[in-house]
Amino acid sequence: MASQLPDLRRVAYGLVLAQLILTVVVALVSLVFWNRSVALSAAIGGGIGVAANLVLALVAFRKQGRTLA
């Protein structure tokens, strides 16, 4: 099980990065097709999701010696 943790960590952080990139893309598209307030709303909403998932990944992979329950 311990040998799988680096792979899971990479997947979790990769998902957070993908979510961040998608948030930026959606905010930019919103700015182009709608207006600044829509883009800001998309950026803030996506940022909240990115922050929450980043904290979850950091807490889940905080110590390598832990076992998954």
Long-range contacts (C-beta under 8 A, 24 or more apart in sequence): 1-67, 1-68, 2-64, 5-61, 5-64, 8-61, 9-57, 9-61, 12-57, 12-60, 12-61, 13-57, 15-53, 15-57, 16-50, 16-53, 16-54, 16-57, 19-46, 19-49, 19-50, 19-53, 20-46, 20-50, 22-46, 23-47, 23-49, 23-50
